[in-house]
Amino acid sequence: MEIIKFPNLLPIMMDYEEWLKSKDLEYREGILYMAGVNTVDIAEKYGTPIYVINEDLIRKRYKTLKKELDSVYKNNQIHFAVKANSNLSVLKILKSQGAYFDCSSTGEIYACFKAGISSEKIIYTGNMFTNEDFKFAVENDILVNLDSISQLKRLSKVYEDLGKEKNLISFRINPEFGAGHHSHTITAGKDIKFGILDNQVIEAYSKAREYGFKKFGTHIHVGSGILDPNDFDKASEKYLTIVMKLADTLDIKFDFVDFGGGLGIPYRPKEVPLDLEEYKKVVIKRFKDLIEKVDMDQVDFKIEPGRYITAEASIILTQINTIKDNGYKLFAGVDAGFNTLIRPTMYGSYHHIIVCKKNSKEKTQKYDVVGPICESGDVFGKDRELPELFEGDYLAILDAGAYGFTMSSPYNSRPRPAEVLLNDQKSYLIRKAETFDDLLSHQEIPDHLK
Ligand SMILES: *Cc1c(COP(=O)(O)O)cnc(C)c1O
């Protein structure tokens, strides 16, 4: 099922300890520490399951990426993809770093406002927009990144009805080359719902001009979890050809060119991270060379990483309640389930699982690590080689900081767990666990059932 390629896995492999260390995880006297904090203490203090987030690592990932982009081309903005992690503290951390934001819904824009982020830092890349979505965006001076030519007319009318001046507009372009860790996360290609195809771009931008828009940007986002810079290479080459065609044919001076997100992370042990040098070469350097050649300076370069910035900064701590040997297989049953982290069930994704406390036993065994949800797909990992496990032990599920909490659900009427932030060796509760009453609070009973 997984179609991710690992071309950069061999011949260089990272040492396992080094790989853990790159996620700010290490064992000290047999205990797993994250950001210098004892994970067993966290599990005992707050209960399990729980999402634990490392503030420092979020800052570090942002800063690394920013520095790399700055080294090539100064007019760049990194828009954090809010759908990866929309916790207000996470948004505030990135805001304080100077990040920009990419929102896929008005709810995410609302969360950004609550985190004190201002309109001009936000791009709204929705799809299948309603008129209410447009109204919210226009009222709040949010740049809309359109997904269909048909939406222009409706958006235009919203501007006119609200008496707002039409200024900057952008379209998501589908370069017909996609990539990603799973077919659901490949977001370009002719039979994919996103963006406008090459043969419609001229029409889209000339119509936008007819409707009265004055400034223009372009956008692509070709997929998610990409570790092979070749995938970015092909997409960005095609994309820039389209952008140049537009600029030439319609004599447009673009305000920005947005390359989307999709930067992958090393989920598997020893896997090496995305080669940022290569990424820079095929994306920002190519962009810079081109705009210099055609004398098109002052264009902003944008990217929209989500996973790259927050995924590795969070783990889920979970407690084993049941060790079950059914005669064929050993199961380690934990208190987190696909309600807590759906990626393994939904995409067949790999998340590494480790013990929070090593025991003195040498022997390892193969376990299926499973959750408590009443579905057989509630599996975090099959045949995982782990030290002998016991009921009551704590496990850590790694790389849960992107598409973890944001894709969680209260399925099986299980309240969502709390979120804790680690900073400077201290822990802060940044979201309380939900209660049973939270789950029921919106329900109303009609009179005849009272
Ligand atoms: C999901 C998404 C992103 C972020 O993707 P990552 O793989 O997390 O980097 C960026 N831009 C758009 C438009 C998206 O839909």
PDBQT file of the ligand as one rigid body, heavy atoms in Angstrom, charges set to zero:
ROOT
HETATM    1  C1  LIG A 501      -1.483  19.919   3.455  1.00  0.00    +0.000 C 
HETATM    2  C2  LIG A 501      -0.964  21.087   2.726  1.00  0.00    +0.000 A 
HETATM    3  C3  LIG A 501       0.309  21.575   2.995  1.00  0.00    +0.000 A 
HETATM    4  C4  LIG A 501       1.247  20.924   3.975  1.00  0.00    +0.000 C 
HETATM    5  O1  LIG A 501       1.647  19.665   3.611  1.00  0.00    +0.000 OA
HETATM    6  P1  LIG A 501       2.854  18.955   4.414  1.00  0.00    +0.000 P 
HETATM    7  O2  LIG A 501       3.010  17.660   3.744  1.00  0.00    +0.000 OA
HETATM    8  O3  LIG A 501       2.421  18.827   5.829  1.00  0.00    +0.000 OA
HETATM    9  O4  LIG A 501       4.040  19.842   4.281  1.00  0.00    +0.000 OA
HETATM   10  C5  LIG A 501       0.727  22.703   2.324  1.00  0.00    +0.000 A 
HETATM   11  N1  LIG A 501      -0.065  23.324   1.424  1.00  0.00    +0.000 NA
HETATM   12  C6  LIG A 501      -1.310  22.873   1.135  1.00  0.00    +0.000 A 
HETATM   13  C7  LIG A 501      -2.120  23.587   0.147  1.00  0.00    +0.000 C 
HETATM   14  C8  LIG A 501      -1.797  21.740   1.770  1.00  0.00    +0.000 A 
HETATM   15  O5  LIG A 501      -3.014  21.296   1.467  1.00  0.00    +0.000 OA
ENDROOT
TORSDOF 0
